[in-house]
Amino acid sequence: MKVGKFEKVSFEQFKKDWVKQFNDNDEKIKEIYDAIKIPKRATQGSAGYDFFSPIDLHFEPKAKIKIPTGIRVRIDEGWVLQIFPRSSLGFKYGLRLGNTTGIIDSDYYGSDNEGHMFMSLVCDNDENIAFDLTAGSAIVQGIFIPFGITVDDETTEIRNGGFGSTNK
Ligand SMILES: O=c1ccn([C@H]2C[C@H](O)[C@@H](COP(=O)(O)OP(=O)(O)OP(=O)(O)O)O2)c(=O)[nH]1
């Protein structure tokens, strides 16, 4: 079923979020932004949309990296995009999401940050293996999943942001 669409966030939004994580100048940030690839499935039968790393990444064991993806996603009502590790990187290096699994709500798209998606990654292996990924490598995968609500659900709040925004 066709229920979503990936897009790039604006350059201004990407830059604003990127400088909070990485020390790059404007020219370099524009280069990274222009090279950002829209998530895609590797094969016709794949459930997961691969997300690609915008830069070369070096993972030290146990270190956590937060990556602004440059991507937002429009999702139909009643569906959620869940983010999972790729099994190859999980098996080899114990690469997992810092938040164990990512939940991208459909109403995140309209947030003030344009619905800019972030990925938190941890190289979590017991063998102390560090590893590198080159820019453009598939790092995690997103799967569109339907969800239900309770028969007496009366939620009316509207989201603006993520990462604990609804605690405020
Ligand atoms: O890996 C992730 C997980 C979440 N998000 C964004 C999209 C999601 O819609 C929003 C909120 O996520 P979630 O509902 O899981 O977080 P929360 O801690 O419950 O925060 P909130 O109070 O904002 O719902 O943050 C990401 O960009 N990457």
The ligand as an SDF file (V2000), in Angstrom:
LIG
                    3D

 28 29  0  0  0  0  0  0  0  0999 V2000
   14.6730    8.0320   15.8830 O   0  0  0  0  0  0  0  0  0  0  0  0
   13.8550    8.9440   15.8880 C   0  0  0  0  0  0  0  0  0  0  0  0
   12.7280    8.9630   16.7390 C   0  0  0  0  0  0  0  0  0  0  0  0
   11.8680   10.0480   16.6940 C   0  0  0  0  0  0  0  0  0  0  0  0
   12.0880   11.0840   15.8470 N   0  0  0  0  0  0  0  0  0  0  0  0
   11.1250   12.2020   15.7750 C   0  0  0  0  0  0  0  0  0  0  0  0
    9.8890   11.8020   14.9770 C   0  0  0  0  0  0  0  0  0  0  0  0
    8.8520   11.5260   16.0240 C   0  0  0  0  0  0  0  0  0  0  0  0
    7.5500   11.7610   15.5320 O   0  0  0  0  0  0  0  0  0  0  0  0
    9.2530   12.4560   17.1320 C   0  0  0  0  0  0  0  0  0  0  0  0
    8.8000   12.0130   18.4970 C   0  0  0  0  0  0  0  0  0  0  0  0
    9.2120   10.6990   18.7310 O   0  0  0  0  0  0  0  0  0  0  0  0
    8.5870    9.8290   19.9140 P   0  0  0  0  0  0  0  0  0  0  0  0
    7.1090   10.0320   19.9720 O   0  0  0  0  0  0  0  0  0  0  0  0
    9.1190    8.4570   19.8150 O   0  0  0  0  0  0  0  0  0  0  0  0
    9.3410   10.5320   21.1510 O   0  0  0  0  0  0  0  0  0  0  0  0
    8.8820   10.9820   22.5550 P   0  0  0  0  0  0  0  0  0  0  0  0
   10.0670   10.8940   23.4380 O   0  0  0  0  0  0  0  0  0  0  0  0
    7.6210   10.3140   22.9660 O   0  0  0  0  0  0  0  0  0  0  0  0
    8.6530   12.5180   22.2880 O   0  0  0  0  0  0  0  0  0  0  0  0
    7.3250   13.3520   22.0140 P   0  0  0  0  0  0  0  0  0  0  0  0
    6.8870   13.8150   23.3700 O   0  0  0  0  0  0  0  0  0  0  0  0
    7.7960   14.4780   21.1400 O   0  0  0  0  0  0  0  0  0  0  0  0
    6.3230   12.4490   21.3360 O   0  0  0  0  0  0  0  0  0  0  0  0
   10.6810   12.5310   17.0770 O   0  0  0  0  0  0  0  0  0  0  0  0
   13.1910   11.0780   14.9830 C   0  0  0  0  0  0  0  0  0  0  0  0
   13.3990   11.9930   14.1880 O   0  0  0  0  0  0  0  0  0  0  0  0
   14.0450   10.0110   15.0490 N   0  0  0  0  0  0  0  0  0  0  0  0
  1  2  2  0
  2  3  1  0
  2 28  1  0
  3  4  2  0
  4  5  1  0
  5  6  1  0
  5 26  1  0
  6  7  1  0
  6 25  1  0
  7  8  1  0
  8  9  1  0
  8 10  1  0
 10 11  1  0
 10 25  1  0
 11 12  1  0
 12 13  1  0
 13 14  2  0
 13 15  1  0
 13 16  1  0
 16 17  1  0
 17 18  2  0
 17 19  1  0
 17 20  1  0
 20 21  1  0
 21 22  2  0
 21 23  1  0
 21 24  1  0
 26 27  2  0
 26 28  1  0
M  END
$$$$
